Amino acid sequence: TITVDDVTAPTGTAPANVTVECINDVPPVPLSVSFVITDAIDNCTAIPALDWVGDVSDGNTCPETITRTFSITDDCGNQTLVDQLIIVNDVTAPTASNPSSVNVECILDVPVADITVVTNEADNCTTAPLVAWVSDVSDNGTCPETITRTYSVTDDCGNQTLLTQTIIVNDVTNPTATNPVAISVVSAATVPVPDPTVVIDEADNCTTNPIVVWVSDVSNGNVCNNEQITRTYSVTDDCGNSIIVTQLITIT
């Protein structure tokens, strides 16, 4: 009695492992497994059957590991399973452009943080990467002060890009005020001393209380014929922008 019974499983080498960044980059199952398993052999079967068994994910992200299993089967049903590992791991940071710089005159004019100023965020895998405000950092300067506003763009795997927006605060607008009311006195001895409070409507776009300072008194020299003194005050804001107002004093 000669019994012929093949109990030896075929052999073959698993396809090389694959690493991709995005789930959409996972290669499809080959139409013919022989394209990826090229060395399948058996002790009895000339051409063992090759099949795809299934793809099983480990359920993780960044990285996710997919185990792709193939079978090699001989004519007696002896089977060998080989696994190809497909690793999905996005390591590429998203992209975006720095928002345009902003120039304002007053600190109260600085716009609030607004993620919509980042308009072209994109990523190789994440459809809508997340934009978030990170911080505002001042250079502690004045006139100008520079504020660096930072936003982050983050994809689903935590890859992050930082963007900066420059905000320059620089008051270049002069304050305003009206010339004090002209006055007449009867002698030089009765000319009042300079008094900044005669400037009553000083105002500024940024400085709450611009500073009023007496500058000079200049006479026209007509000491015996209605001498006129031009009294000058300056009105200055916190950035040094200044105007001059004048009060006419006539000695009759």
C-alpha positions as CSV (number, residue, x, y, z in Angstrom):
1,T,0.0,0.0,0.0
2,I,1.4,3.4,-1.0
3,T,-0.4,6.3,0.6
4,V,0.1,9.7,-1.0
5,D,-0.9,12.5,1.4
6,D,0.6,16.0,1.2
7,V,0.7,17.5,4.7
8,T,3.4,20.1,4.1
9,A,2.2,23.7,3.8
10,P,3.6,25.8,1.0
11,T,5.9,28.7,1.6
12,G,6.2,32.3,0.4
13,T,7.5,35.7,1.5
14,A,5.2,38.4,2.7
15,P,5.2,41.6,0.7
16,A,7.4,44.3,2.1
17,N,5.8,46.6,4.7
18,V,4.5,49.9,3.5
19,T,4.4,53.3,5.3
20,V,2.1,56.0,4.0
21,E,0.9,59.3,5.5
22,C,-2.8,59.4,4.7
23,I,-5.5,56.7,4.8
24,N,-6.2,57.5,1.2
25,D,-2.6,56.6,0.3
26,V,-3.1,53.0,1.4
27,P,-2.4,50.9,-1.7
28,P,-5.3,48.9,-3.0
29,V,-5.4,45.1,-2.8
30,P,-3.6,43.9,-5.9
31,L,-5.8,42.4,-8.6
32,S,-3.4,39.5,-8.7
33,V,-1.6,38.5,-5.5
34,S,1.2,37.1,-7.6
35,F,2.3,40.6,-8.2
36,V,3.3,41.0,-4.5
37,I,4.1,37.4,-3.6
38,T,6.5,36.2,-6.2
39,D,8.2,33.3,-4.5
40,A,5.3,31.0,-3.5
41,I,6.3,27.3,-3.8
42,D,5.1,24.0,-2.6
43,N,6.6,20.5,-2.3
44,C,3.8,19.0,-4.5
45,T,1.7,21.7,-6.0
46,A,3.4,23.4,-9.0
47,I,1.5,26.6,-8.6
48,P,0.0,27.2,-5.1
49,A,-3.2,29.4,-5.0
50,L,-2.7,33.0,-3.8
51,D,-5.5,35.0,-2.2
52,W,-6.1,38.1,-0.2
53,V,-7.7,37.3,3.2
54,G,-8.4,40.7,4.7
55,D,-7.2,44.0,6.1
56,V,-7.4,44.5,9.8
57,S,-6.7,47.8,11.5
58,D,-5.4,48.1,15.1
59,G,-7.8,51.0,15.6
60,N,-5.1,53.5,16.5
61,T,-4.3,56.8,14.8
62,C,-1.0,58.5,14.2
63,P,0.2,55.8,13.6
64,E,-2.5,53.3,12.5
65,T,-1.3,49.8,11.6
66,I,-3.2,47.8,9.1
67,T,-2.4,44.1,8.8
68,R,-3.0,42.9,5.3
69,T,-3.1,39.1,5.2
70,F,-2.6,36.8,2.2
71,S,-2.9,33.1,1.9
72,I,-0.8,30.5,0.0
73,T,-2.7,27.2,-0.5
74,D,-1.7,24.0,-2.1
75,D,-3.9,21.4,-3.8
76,C,-4.3,19.5,-0.5
77,G,-5.6,22.5,1.4
78,N,-2.4,23.1,3.3
79,Q,-2.2,26.8,3.9
80,T,0.3,29.4,4.9
81,L,-0.7,33.0,5.9
82,V,1.6,35.9,5.4
83,D,1.1,39.4,6.7
84,Q,2.0,42.8,5.2
85,L,2.0,45.7,7.6
86,I,0.7,49.0,6.3
87,I,1.6,51.9,8.6
88,V,-0.5,55.1,8.2
89,N,1.3,58.0,10.0
90,D,1.0,61.7,8.9
91,V,4.2,63.5,9.8
92,T,3.8,66.4,7.5
93,A,2.8,69.7,9.1
94,P,-0.1,71.7,7.5
95,T,0.6,74.9,5.5
96,A,-0.8,78.4,5.6
97,S,0.4,82.0,5.0
98,N,1.1,84.6,7.7
99,P,-1.9,87.0,8.0
100,S,-1.4,90.5,6.6
101,S,0.2,93.0,9.0
102,V,-2.1,95.6,10.7
103,N,-1.4,99.2,11.5
104,V,-3.5,101.1,14.0
105,E,-3.0,104.4,15.9
106,C,-4.3,103.5,19.4
107,I,-4.0,100.5,21.6
108,L,-7.8,100.3,21.8
109,D,-7.9,100.0,18.0
110,V,-6.0,96.7,18.1
111,P,-8.4,94.1,16.6
112,V,-9.4,91.1,18.7
113,A,-7.8,87.8,17.7
114,D,-9.7,86.4,14.7
115,I,-8.8,83.0,13.3
116,T,-10.6,83.9,10.0
117,V,-7.6,86.0,9.1
118,V,-5.9,82.7,8.3
119,T,-7.5,82.0,4.9
120,N,-5.5,79.4,3.1
121,E,-4.7,76.6,5.7
122,A,-4.3,73.2,4.0
123,D,-2.9,69.8,4.9
124,N,-1.9,66.7,3.0
125,C,-4.3,64.4,5.0
126,T,-6.7,66.6,7.1
127,T,-9.5,68.2,5.1
128,A,-9.9,71.1,7.5
129,P,-6.9,71.7,9.8
130,L,-7.7,73.5,13.0
131,V,-6.8,77.2,13.4
132,A,-6.4,78.6,16.9
133,W,-5.1,81.8,18.5
134,V,-1.9,81.2,20.5
135,S,-0.7,84.5,22.0
136,D,-0.1,88.3,21.6
137,V,3.4,89.4,22.6
138,S,4.4,93.1,22.7
139,D,7.9,94.4,22.3
140,N,7.0,96.9,25.1
141,G,7.9,99.8,22.8
142,T,5.8,102.9,22.4
143,C,5.2,105.0,19.3
144,P,5.5,102.5,17.7
145,E,4.6,99.4,19.7
146,T,4.8,96.1,17.8
147,I,2.6,93.3,18.9
148,T,3.3,89.8,17.4
149,R,0.1,87.8,17.3
150,T,0.6,84.1,16.8
151,Y,-1.9,81.5,15.4
152,S,-1.5,77.8,15.1
153,V,-2.6,75.5,12.3
154,T,-2.9,71.8,13.5
155,D,-3.9,68.7,11.6
156,D,-5.6,65.6,13.0
157,C,-2.2,64.0,13.9
158,G,-1.1,67.0,15.9
159,N,1.4,68.3,13.3
160,Q,1.4,72.0,13.8
161,T,2.5,75.2,12.0
162,L,2.8,78.6,13.7
163,L,1.9,81.8,11.9
164,T,2.6,85.3,13.0
165,Q,0.7,88.6,12.3
166,T,2.4,91.9,13.1
167,I,0.3,94.6,14.6
168,I,1.9,98.0,14.8
169,V,0.5,100.6,17.1
170,N,1.7,104.1,16.3
171,D,-0.2,107.3,16.9
172,V,0.6,109.9,14.2
173,T,-2.4,112.1,14.6
174,N,-2.0,115.5,16.3
175,P,-4.2,116.5,19.2
176,T,-6.7,119.3,18.8
177,A,-7.6,122.4,20.7
178,T,-9.0,125.9,20.2
179,N,-7.0,129.1,20.7
180,P,-7.8,130.6,24.1
181,V,-10.1,133.6,24.1
182,A,-8.2,136.9,23.6
183,I,-8.1,139.3,26.5
184,S,-7.4,143.0,27.1
185,V,-5.7,144.5,30.1
186,V,-4.9,148.2,31.0
187,S,-1.2,147.8,31.9
188,A,1.7,145.4,31.6
189,A,1.5,144.9,35.3
190,T,-2.0,143.4,35.0
191,V,-1.0,140.8,32.3
192,P,-2.0,137.5,33.9
193,V,0.6,134.8,34.4
194,P,0.5,132.0,31.9
195,D,-2.2,129.5,32.8
196,P,-2.6,126.2,30.8
197,T,-6.2,125.9,32.1
198,V,-7.2,128.6,29.6
199,V,-7.0,125.9,27.0
200,I,-10.2,124.2,27.8
201,D,-11.0,121.8,24.9
202,E,-7.8,119.9,24.3
203,A,-8.5,116.4,22.9
204,D,-6.7,113.5,21.2
205,N,-7.6,110.4,19.3
206,C,-5.6,108.2,21.7
207,T,-4.4,110.2,24.7
208,T,-7.1,110.8,27.3
209,N,-5.5,113.9,28.7
210,P,-3.0,115.6,26.3
211,I,-0.6,117.9,28.1
212,V,-0.9,121.6,27.8
213,V,2.3,123.7,28.4
214,W,3.0,127.4,28.2
215,V,5.7,128.0,25.5
216,S,6.3,131.7,25.2
217,D,5.1,135.3,25.3
218,V,6.1,137.4,22.3
219,S,5.4,141.1,22.3
220,N,4.9,143.2,19.1
221,G,7.0,145.9,20.8
222,N,4.3,148.7,20.7
223,V,4.6,149.5,24.4
224,C,2.9,152.9,24.1
225,N,0.3,152.1,21.5
226,N,-1.8,149.0,22.2
227,E,1.0,146.5,22.8
228,Q,0.0,143.0,21.8
229,I,1.5,139.9,23.4
230,T,1.1,136.6,21.6
231,R,1.0,133.9,24.3
232,T,1.7,130.4,23.0
233,Y,0.8,127.1,24.5
234,S,1.6,123.6,23.2
235,V,-0.8,120.6,23.3
236,T,1.1,117.3,23.2
237,D,-0.2,113.7,23.2
238,D,1.6,110.6,24.7
239,C,3.4,109.9,21.3
240,G,4.8,113.5,21.1
241,N,2.4,114.7,18.5
242,S,1.9,118.4,19.2
243,I,0.1,121.5,18.2
244,I,0.5,125.2,19.1
245,V,-2.4,127.4,20.2
246,T,-2.1,131.1,20.7
247,Q,-3.8,133.6,23.0
248,L,-3.7,137.4,22.1
249,I,-3.3,139.7,25.0
250,T,-3.8,143.5,24.3
251,I,-2.5,146.1,26.7
252,T,-4.7,149.1,26.1
